Amino acid sequence: MSDGIAVCIPSRGVVDTHFLNSVVCLFNHCNEKVVVDGLPLVQFDLLINIGSMVFINREALVHRAIEQGSKYILFLDDDMAFPPDAFASLYQRQLPIACVNYPRRSYPINFVARSLDVKEVLTIEESTGVEEVKFSGLGIALIETEVFKKIPNPWFPMDYVESEKSYQTDDVGFFNKAREYGYKCYVDHDASKLIAHCGNNNFHWRQRNA
């Protein structure tokens, strides 16, 4: 038996070369039929939605993944670089929502994940395993499609926050809504140490602590 995983890429139409290489390596890894610690083999299906609004792309991709009967959605933003082992680590957790903690593409460097009391979650040398958080980014996230079936859409609301005079991002909207329906969010620190957020520079976890 195999687990159907919809690899969902919400793209604005420009793909980073590091990201492209990562996706090719991931699919090659799958084709080698590597068993992850005795878990079912995975069957990847590539889904891409192109548009200027990332949250609209995500909504469309989730609908397509549900329609084709995928068990998991693997969100991959097209500015992320990662080895296949990052996916393997998330998959081993067998959690409804597992994601990575990564640096924002700006200085000073801060991580995207926030703790339950909304403080920055650090991925440092000693960090390992999974940690429950209030929210993180969806740059690389493995989510059971069952989560989306139980939560009414829109799944990625971008609500206006009066105190900040700004809109919350689509990932924060998703994690807040998921928590309302009983789903916890976890970051995988081991996977987080393997990935990079690509820009004019590639932002790695170690740089936050330099």
N, C-alpha and C positions, 0 to 999 in steps of 0.2 A: 504494500500500500504506500501511497505517497501523499504528502500534504501539498495541496495546490496553493501557491503563493503568487499573488498578483504584485509584481514589481511596478509600483506606481510612481511615475515621474511627472510632477507638475512643473512645466517648463515655460519660460518666457521666449524660448526659441533659440537661445544661445547656450551651448553646452561647453563646459570646461573640459579641456583635454584630459586632465587628471581624473575627472569624473567618468569620462568615456572609457578610459582604460580600466577603471574600477569595475564598471558594469560588465565589460567583456570578460574580465578575470572571474567575476562572480558567476557568470553563466558557464564559463569553462569549468569551473570548480563543480558546478551542479552536474554538468555532462559527464564528469568523471565518476558520478554516482557515489560520492563520498558519504558515508553514513556518519551522522553526528551523534556520537556516544549512544548508539543503539536506537536513536529516534528514527521515525519514518523518513525515507528519502523525500527530497523536495522536488516539486515540479514547478519551475518558474514560468510565468506568462508576463511578457513585457507590455505595459500599458502606459501610453504617453498622452498627456493633454496639454496643448500649447495655447497660451493666452497671456494677456498682460496681468490678469488678476489671479494670484496664486490660489486664493481660497476658492474661487470658482473652479479652477482646475482640480483641486482636491475633491470637491463635491462630485464632479463628473467622474473622476477616477473611482471613487468609492461605489457609485451607482454601477459602474461597469464591472467592478470586481464582484459585487454581490450578484449581479445578473449572471455571471459566468460560473458562479458557485465556488469561488476561491475560499479557502479556509482562513488565510491570512492576507493582510495587506502589508507590503514592505514599502513605506514611503522613502524615496531617495530624492533629495533636492539636487539639482544639477550643478551645485557649487560645492559638493562634498567629495572627498577622496577617501577610499577605504579599501582594506583587503578583504577577501572572502571570510577570514576569521572573525571579522566584526559581526557579520551576519550570523555566523555559527554560534557566537557567544550569545547573541540575542535569542536565537532559536532554542538554544539549550535551556534557557530560563523557563520556557513554557508558561509565559505570563500573558494575560489578556492585552496588556500594554507595556511594552519594553522599548526604551529609546536610549539615545546617547546624550552625553553632556559635552558641549563643544563651545569654543570661544566665539564671541562675536567678532566680526571682521572690522574692528576699529580699536584705536588706542585711547585710553588704557584698556588692556584686555580684561574682559569679564566673561564669565560663563553664562550660558543661557538658562540653565536649570535654577529653580528656586525651591528652597526647603518649604516644609509645611508652614513655617512662620515667615515665609517670603524673604528669606535671606539667601544670598548667593551660595550655591552648592559648588564646592571646589573639587576638582579631580586632581589629586596630587599623588606623589609616589606611593604613599601608603594606602590609597583608595583601592578597594577591590570589592568584587561582588556587586549586588544591587542595593540601591537606596531609594526608599519612597520619597517622592518629591511632590510639591504642589503642581508644578508644571515644568516642562522643558521645551526644547524645540522639536520640530518634526523633520529636521534635516535627514535623519536616519531613524526610522521608527518601525517596529514590527507590531502590528495590531491585529487581533482576531476580528474577522468580519462580523462575528456575532455581536461585538460591541456596537457597531454601527446599526445593526438590525434592532437593537434594544433602545437606542437613543434616537429620538425624532430629529430629523434634519430641519433647519440647517445644522450641520455638524461642526462648522467652522465659523461661528458668529464673530463679527468684529464690532463689538459693542462700544459705544462712546462712553468714556470715563470722564465724568464732569470734573472731578478733582484734578485730573491731569491735563484737561483740555485737549484730549487726544483719543484715538481709537486703540483698543487692545488689538494685538496681532491674532491671526487666525489660529495659531497653535495654542495660545493662552485660552482663547475661546473654546477650543476643543477640550482641553484638559479640565477646564472649569465645568463644562457641561458633563463630561464623563464622570467626574467626581459626584455630581448631583445624582447620577444614576447608579452610584455604587461602585464605580471602577476606580482603582488606584493606579497611579502612574509611577513607574520605576525607571531610574536611570541605571545603566550597566556601566560601571566604572572601567571594567576590563576592556569592553568594546570601545569606550570613550578614548582610551589611550592609543587606540590604533588608527583613529581617523583624523582628517584635517578639514578645516573649513577654508575653501579656496577663494583667493582674491588676488589683488596685486601681490600680496604675500600669502603664503599658506599658514594659517593660524593653528598651532598645535597646543595641546593641553599644557605642556611644560612651560610655555611662554608666560602664562598667567602667574607663574611662581618664580620667574626669573628676577 
